[in-house]
């Protein structure tokens, strides 16, 4: 329509025939827009005008020409960079100043590169290798030994004890019996096959037995109650050097008599002895 005005929303100057900027459906002249809305450059502290590229990183803004490495001043436009203490650095400067060195090849581990870390040391992913097979360990499990590192398979072949029962490597725990290594789950009673690790047991001819199996198979029987005696031999003595052997359950001393049974017992001279 003739006579209709088209002015800057802020200063009211006419925008007819001039460059303007729309913000949220509202028009502004370039001068007002820059004064009101333009971001301030982190490097030169000047507003980033309408005719300049606004480069941003984490809510911070730069002119295209101001987007530089804080150490060598090379442009970072369309190049990889790293941030340290609010400063932007090219990858070369960052690596020289802050990147860790590979413990194997001694070269810098570049920002963004995959690396392995263990107890304060760092490696390129391809440099962290098993000492035995020389294959990269990567994200697989490994076992340290002295100053070297081994994949699990190589460690078991070179160092792990072999269970004398199943012949497989013992990687954790285990028990030793007669100087031979066993998995805890393989160390069993020869009779009932119950696990003996952490339990009381005995042996006969170098074979391990739980107490129940040993008592049932080998223990002497009490002459009084006929129950098995738990691995103890009882000697009756008289006053005149004569000895007679019996086997009982519960140890009790009475004058010249020692018995191991809670039942009624008979002395070697024929007299009865009651336990009290």
C-alpha positions as CSV (number, residue, x, y, z in Angstrom):
1,X,0.0,0.0,0.0
2,X,1.2,3.5,-0.8
3,X,2.5,5.4,2.1
4,X,3.0,2.3,4.3
5,X,6.1,2.5,6.4
6,X,8.8,-0.2,6.9
7,X,11.0,0.9,9.8
8,X,13.6,-0.6,12.1
9,X,11.7,-1.9,15.1
10,X,14.2,-0.3,17.5
11,X,15.5,3.1,16.0
12,X,12.5,3.6,13.7
13,X,14.7,4.5,10.7
14,X,13.2,3.5,7.5
15,X,14.4,0.2,6.1
16,X,13.2,0.8,2.5
17,X,16.1,0.1,0.1
18,X,18.4,-0.9,3.0
19,X,19.7,-4.2,4.4
20,X,17.9,-5.5,7.4
21,X,17.7,-8.5,9.6
22,X,14.6,-10.4,10.8
23,X,14.6,-11.7,14.4
24,X,11.5,-13.5,15.6
25,X,9.5,-11.9,12.8
26,X,10.7,-8.4,13.8
27,X,12.9,-6.3,11.5
28,X,16.0,-4.5,12.6
29,X,18.6,-2.3,10.8
30,X,22.1,-3.9,10.9
31,X,23.4,-1.3,13.3
32,X,20.6,-1.9,15.8
33,X,20.8,-5.6,15.4
34,X,24.6,-5.7,16.1
35,X,24.2,-3.4,19.1
36,X,21.3,-5.5,20.5
37,X,22.0,-9.1,19.6
38,X,25.4,-9.6,18.1
39,X,27.8,-11.9,20.1
40,X,31.0,-10.6,21.4
41,X,34.2,-12.2,20.1
42,X,36.3,-14.0,22.7
43,X,39.5,-13.0,21.1
44,X,39.1,-9.3,20.2
45,X,36.1,-8.4,22.3
46,X,34.4,-6.8,19.4
47,X,30.9,-7.6,18.3
48,X,30.6,-10.2,15.5
49,X,28.7,-8.2,12.8
50,X,26.2,-9.3,10.3
51,X,28.8,-9.5,7.6
52,X,31.1,-11.8,9.6
53,X,30.9,-15.5,10.3
54,X,30.1,-16.3,13.9
55,X,32.0,-19.4,15.0
56,X,31.0,-20.9,18.3
57,X,32.2,-23.5,20.8
58,X,30.5,-24.2,24.1
59,X,28.5,-20.9,24.2
60,X,31.6,-18.9,23.3
61,X,32.0,-17.0,20.0
62,X,34.7,-15.8,17.6
63,X,35.2,-14.0,14.4
64,X,36.4,-16.3,11.7
65,X,39.8,-14.6,11.7
66,X,40.0,-14.7,15.5
67,X,39.4,-18.4,15.8
68,X,43.1,-19.4,16.4
69,X,45.3,-21.6,18.4
70,X,46.1,-19.9,21.7
71,X,49.8,-20.9,21.4
72,X,50.9,-20.8,17.7
73,X,48.1,-18.6,16.4
74,X,47.3,-20.9,13.5
75,X,43.7,-20.8,12.3
76,X,41.5,-23.5,13.7
77,X,38.7,-23.0,11.2
78,X,37.6,-26.5,9.9
79,X,40.5,-28.1,11.8
80,X,40.6,-30.4,14.8
81,X,41.4,-28.7,18.1
82,X,41.4,-29.4,21.8
83,X,40.4,-27.2,24.8
84,X,42.6,-26.8,27.9
85,X,41.9,-24.4,30.7
86,X,39.5,-22.4,28.5
87,X,42.1,-22.1,25.8
88,X,41.7,-23.6,22.3
89,X,44.8,-25.4,21.0
90,X,45.7,-27.1,17.7
91,X,46.3,-30.8,18.0
92,X,50.1,-30.3,17.6
93,X,50.4,-27.8,20.5
94,X,48.0,-29.7,22.7
95,X,50.0,-32.9,22.1
96,X,53.3,-31.3,22.8
97,X,52.1,-29.7,26.1
98,X,49.5,-32.1,27.5
99,X,49.1,-35.4,25.7
100,X,50.5,-38.6,27.3
101,X,53.3,-40.6,25.8
102,X,52.9,-44.2,24.8
103,X,54.8,-46.4,27.3
104,X,55.9,-48.8,24.4
105,X,56.7,-46.6,21.4
106,X,57.3,-43.4,23.4
107,X,55.3,-41.4,20.8
108,X,52.6,-38.9,21.7
109,X,49.1,-40.2,21.9
110,X,47.1,-37.7,19.8
111,X,43.8,-36.3,21.1
112,X,40.9,-38.4,20.0
113,X,43.1,-41.5,19.5
114,X,42.1,-44.7,21.2
115,X,44.4,-45.5,24.1
116,X,44.8,-47.9,27.0
117,X,45.6,-46.8,30.5
118,X,46.8,-48.9,33.5
119,X,48.3,-47.7,36.8
120,X,49.4,-44.3,35.5
121,X,50.8,-45.5,32.1
122,X,49.3,-45.0,28.7
123,X,49.6,-46.9,25.4
124,X,48.3,-46.6,21.9
125,X,45.7,-49.3,21.5
126,X,47.9,-51.2,19.0
127,X,51.0,-50.9,21.3
128,X,49.4,-52.6,24.3
129,X,50.4,-56.1,23.5
130,X,50.7,-59.5,25.3
131,X,54.3,-60.1,26.2
132,X,54.1,-63.7,25.0
133,X,52.1,-63.8,21.8
134,X,52.7,-60.2,20.9
135,X,49.0,-59.7,19.9
136,X,47.2,-56.4,20.9
137,X,45.2,-57.0,24.1
138,X,42.7,-54.2,23.3
139,X,39.7,-54.3,25.6
140,X,40.2,-58.0,26.5
141,X,41.2,-59.1,30.1
142,X,44.9,-59.3,30.9
143,X,47.1,-60.3,33.8
144,X,50.2,-58.3,34.9
145,X,53.3,-60.2,35.8
146,X,56.4,-58.3,37.0
147,X,56.7,-55.4,34.4
148,X,54.9,-57.3,31.6
149,X,51.3,-57.9,30.6
150,X,49.8,-61.2,29.4
151,X,46.5,-62.1,27.8
152,X,44.7,-64.7,29.9
153,X,45.4,-67.6,27.6
154,X,49.2,-66.9,27.5
155,X,49.4,-66.4,31.3
156,X,47.7,-69.7,31.9
157,X,50.1,-71.5,29.6
158,X,53.2,-69.9,31.0
159,X,52.5,-69.4,34.7
160,X,49.3,-70.9,36.0
161,X,49.3,-74.1,38.1
162,X,47.5,-77.0,36.6
163,X,44.9,-78.7,38.8
164,X,46.1,-82.3,39.4
165,X,42.5,-83.5,39.1
166,X,41.0,-81.8,36.0
167,X,44.4,-80.8,34.5
168,X,43.1,-77.3,33.8
169,X,44.8,-74.0,34.8
170,X,44.1,-72.6,38.3
171,X,43.5,-68.9,37.7
172,X,42.0,-67.9,41.0
173,X,42.0,-69.4,44.5
174,X,42.8,-73.1,44.6
175,X,44.2,-75.3,47.4
176,X,47.4,-77.3,47.9
177,X,47.5,-80.8,49.3
178,X,50.7,-82.9,49.5
179,X,52.4,-80.1,47.5
180,X,49.9,-80.6,44.6
181,X,47.5,-77.8,43.4
182,X,43.8,-78.3,43.1
183,X,40.8,-76.2,42.1
184,X,38.7,-75.7,45.3
185,X,35.8,-77.4,43.5
186,X,38.0,-80.3,42.5
187,X,39.4,-81.1,45.9
188,X,36.9,-83.8,47.0
189,X,36.5,-86.6,49.5
190,X,37.6,-89.8,47.8
191,X,34.5,-91.5,49.2
192,X,31.4,-89.3,49.0
193,X,32.8,-86.6,46.6
194,X,32.0,-83.8,49.0
195,X,34.1,-80.6,48.6
196,X,36.8,-80.5,51.3
197,X,38.2,-76.9,50.8
198,X,37.7,-75.1,54.1
199,X,36.5,-78.2,55.8
200,X,38.2,-80.6,58.3
201,X,39.4,-83.7,56.6
202,X,41.9,-86.5,57.1
203,X,43.8,-88.9,54.7
204,X,44.7,-92.5,54.2
205,X,47.4,-93.6,51.8
206,X,47.5,-90.0,50.6
207,X,43.8,-89.9,49.6
208,X,41.7,-87.2,51.3
209,X,38.5,-88.2,53.2
210,X,35.9,-86.2,55.0
211,X,35.6,-87.2,58.6
212,X,32.3,-89.1,58.1
213,X,33.6,-91.3,55.3
214,X,36.9,-92.0,57.2
215,X,35.1,-93.0,60.3
216,X,32.7,-95.3,58.5
217,X,35.5,-96.9,56.5
218,X,38.5,-97.1,58.8
219,X,37.8,-96.0,62.4
220,X,37.9,-98.5,65.3
221,X,34.7,-99.4,67.0
222,X,34.0,-98.9,70.7
223,X,33.7,-102.2,72.5
224,X,31.1,-100.7,74.7
225,X,28.7,-98.9,72.3
226,X,30.0,-100.3,69.0
227,X,30.2,-96.7,67.5
228,X,33.2,-95.6,65.5
229,X,36.0,-93.8,67.4
230,X,37.3,-90.6,65.9
231,X,40.9,-91.6,65.3
232,X,42.1,-92.2,68.9
233,X,43.6,-95.2,70.5
234,X,42.9,-95.9,74.2
235,X,45.2,-97.8,76.5
236,X,44.1,-99.4,79.7
237,X,46.8,-99.9,82.3
238,X,46.7,-101.8,85.6
239,X,48.9,-101.2,88.6
240,X,51.3,-104.0,87.6
241,X,52.6,-103.1,84.1
242,X,49.9,-105.1,82.3
243,X,48.4,-103.3,79.3
244,X,45.3,-103.9,77.3
245,X,44.1,-101.9,74.3
246,X,40.5,-100.8,73.7
247,X,39.0,-98.0,71.6
248,X,36.3,-95.5,72.8
249,X,34.7,-92.1,71.9
250,X,35.2,-89.5,74.7
251,X,38.4,-88.9,76.6
252,X,38.2,-89.1,80.4
253,X,41.0,-89.8,82.9
254,X,40.1,-91.7,86.1
255,X,43.1,-92.7,88.3
256,X,45.0,-95.3,86.3
257,X,42.3,-95.5,83.5
258,X,41.9,-93.4,80.3
259,X,38.8,-94.1,78.2
260,X,37.1,-92.5,75.2
261,X,33.5,-93.5,75.5
262,X,30.3,-92.2,77.2
263,X,29.1,-95.8,77.8
264,X,29.8,-98.1,80.7
265,X,33.4,-99.5,80.4
266,X,35.3,-102.4,82.0
267,X,38.8,-102.1,83.4
268,X,41.4,-104.7,82.6
269,X,41.0,-106.3,86.1
270,X,37.3,-106.9,85.5
271,X,35.8,-104.1,87.7
272,X,33.3,-101.7,86.2
273,X,34.0,-98.0,85.8
274,X,31.2,-95.4,85.6
275,X,32.0,-92.1,83.9
276,X,31.1,-89.0,86.0
